[in-house]
Amino acid sequence: MASDYRRGTFNRYVLILNRLIFESKQMLKQKAGNVVSITAALADEPTAGINASVSMFTKGGLNAVTRSLAIEYARKDIRLNAVAFGTVDTPSHKDAPRKL
């Protein structure tokens, strides 16, 4: 639940977004660069029973910023990509709220 998160945790998530924007601006000065962000498939496919609203709020923002900057900087030799990990069907997910 969102109430389970402390303000410091939320602030760290937001700092990640700020850093992505800062680092991409630095790459503009260098005239080249690559960024690979680690995100989660859950940001685009929320699942009932998984309380991740705060982390998905920031991962969703990370996904949007990554896509936007990738388009904006594509012609400037700067690549931005995001790797979104999903759920792996293992015995620990046998009681998952939906079929994997």
C-alpha positions as a LaTeX table, in Angstrom:
\begin{tabular}{lrrr}
\hline
Residue & $x$ (\AA) & $y$ (\AA) & $z$ (\AA) \\
\hline
Met1 & 0.00 & 0.00 & 0.00 \\
Ala2 & 1.08 & 3.56 & $-0.58$ \\
Ser3 & 0.88 & 4.18 & 3.17 \\
Asp4 & 3.60 & 1.55 & 3.72 \\
Tyr5 & 6.23 & 3.74 & 2.07 \\
Arg6 & 8.28 & 6.25 & 3.97 \\
Arg7 & 8.89 & 9.71 & 2.58 \\
Gly8 & 12.60 & 8.92 & 2.16 \\
Thr9 & 11.81 & 5.92 & $-0.04$ \\
Phe10 & 9.60 & 8.03 & $-2.27$ \\
Asn11 & 12.26 & 10.76 & $-2.46$ \\
Arg12 & 14.89 & 8.21 & $-3.55$ \\
Tyr13 & 12.60 & 7.05 & $-6.36$ \\
Val14 & 12.11 & 10.64 & $-7.53$ \\
Leu15 & 15.87 & 11.26 & $-7.41$ \\
Ile16 & 16.30 & 8.45 & $-9.95$ \\
Leu17 & 14.08 & 10.35 & $-12.38$ \\
Asn18 & 15.99 & 13.57 & $-11.77$ \\
Arg19 & 19.30 & 11.83 & $-12.33$ \\
Leu20 & 18.14 & 10.40 & $-15.66$ \\
Ile21 & 17.29 & 13.89 & $-16.88$ \\
Phe22 & 20.57 & 15.33 & $-15.55$ \\
Glu23 & 22.70 & 12.55 & $-17.07$ \\
Ser24 & 20.99 & 12.90 & $-20.45$ \\
Lys25 & 21.76 & 16.62 & $-20.46$ \\
Gln26 & 25.40 & 15.79 & $-19.73$ \\
Met27 & 25.41 & 13.47 & $-22.74$ \\
Leu28 & 24.16 & 16.33 & $-24.90$ \\
Lys29 & 27.33 & 18.20 & $-23.96$ \\
Gln30 & 29.41 & 15.11 & $-24.81$ \\
Lys31 & 27.44 & 14.66 & $-28.06$ \\
Ala32 & 26.96 & 10.94 & $-27.44$ \\
Gly33 & 25.85 & 8.44 & $-24.84$ \\
Asn34 & 23.72 & 5.48 & $-23.80$ \\
Val35 & 21.33 & 5.07 & $-20.89$ \\
Val36 & 19.71 & 1.81 & $-19.84$ \\
Ser37 & 17.04 & 2.15 & $-17.18$ \\
Ile38 & 15.80 & $-0.76$ & $-15.10$ \\
Thr39 & 12.04 & $-0.70$ & $-14.73$ \\
Ala40 & 9.22 & $-3.20$ & $-14.18$ \\
Ala41 & 6.54 & $-4.62$ & $-16.44$ \\
Leu42 & 4.16 & $-4.11$ & $-13.52$ \\
Ala43 & 4.20 & $-0.36$ & $-14.26$ \\
Asp44 & 2.29 & $-0.99$ & $-17.49$ \\
Glu45 & 0.30 & $-4.00$ & $-16.26$ \\
Pro46 & $-0.79$ & $-3.55$ & $-12.64$ \\
Thr47 & $-2.01$ & $-6.70$ & $-10.93$ \\
Ala48 & $-4.65$ & $-6.99$ & $-8.23$ \\
Gly49 & $-3.13$ & $-8.14$ & $-4.97$ \\
Ile50 & 0.28 & $-6.58$ & $-5.61$ \\
Asn51 & 0.63 & $-3.37$ & $-3.63$ \\
Ala52 & 3.17 & $-1.36$ & $-5.54$ \\
Ser53 & 1.54 & 2.00 & $-6.17$ \\
Val54 & 4.47 & 4.20 & $-5.11$ \\
Ser55 & 7.16 & 2.22 & $-6.91$ \\
Met56 & 4.93 & 1.91 & $-10.00$ \\
Phe57 & 4.23 & 5.66 & $-9.87$ \\
Thr58 & 7.94 & 6.28 & $-10.25$ \\
Lys59 & 8.56 & 3.38 & $-12.67$ \\
Gly60 & 5.73 & 4.69 & $-14.85$ \\
Gly61 & 7.39 & 8.10 & $-14.77$ \\
Leu62 & 10.72 & 6.51 & $-15.62$ \\
Asn63 & 9.15 & 4.72 & $-18.59$ \\
Ala64 & 7.56 & 7.95 & $-19.86$ \\
Val65 & 10.74 & 10.00 & $-19.45$ \\
Thr66 & 12.84 & 7.29 & $-21.10$ \\
Arg67 & 10.53 & 7.13 & $-24.14$ \\
Ser68 & 10.29 & 10.89 & $-24.41$ \\
Leu69 & 14.04 & 11.51 & $-24.13$ \\
Ala70 & 14.78 & 8.63 & $-26.53$ \\
Ile71 & 12.68 & 10.34 & $-29.19$ \\
Glu72 & 14.02 & 13.79 & $-28.38$ \\
Tyr73 & 17.71 & 12.77 & $-28.42$ \\
Ala74 & 17.70 & 10.08 & $-31.12$ \\
Arg75 & 19.23 & 12.35 & $-33.76$ \\
Lys76 & 21.93 & 13.48 & $-31.33$ \\
Asp77 & 23.59 & 10.06 & $-30.95$ \\
Ile78 & 22.13 & 9.49 & $-27.51$ \\
Arg79 & 20.26 & 6.24 & $-26.91$ \\
Leu80 & 17.89 & 5.64 & $-24.02$ \\
Asn81 & 16.41 & 2.21 & $-23.36$ \\
Ala82 & 14.47 & 0.61 & $-20.55$ \\
Val83 & 14.59 & $-3.02$ & $-19.49$ \\
Ala84 & 11.31 & $-4.08$ & $-17.88$ \\
Phe85 & 11.46 & $-7.27$ & $-15.89$ \\
Gly86 & 8.29 & $-9.28$ & $-15.51$ \\
Thr87 & 7.23 & $-12.11$ & $-13.26$ \\
Val88 & 8.89 & $-15.46$ & $-13.72$ \\
Asp89 & 6.67 & $-18.50$ & $-13.28$ \\
Thr90 & 8.25 & $-20.23$ & $-10.27$ \\
Pro91 & 6.83 & $-22.21$ & $-7.34$ \\
Ser92 & 6.89 & $-19.03$ & $-5.24$ \\
His93 & 4.18 & $-17.62$ & $-7.54$ \\
Lys94 & 1.80 & $-20.59$ & $-7.25$ \\
Asp95 & $-0.75$ & $-18.42$ & $-5.40$ \\
Ala96 & $-0.37$ & $-15.43$ & $-7.75$ \\
Pro97 & $-3.56$ & $-13.40$ & $-8.26$ \\
Arg98 & $-3.59$ & $-14.16$ & $-11.99$ \\
Lys99 & $-2.20$ & $-16.76$ & $-14.32$ \\
Leu100 & 1.37 & $-16.07$ & $-15.41$ \\
\hline
\end{tabular}
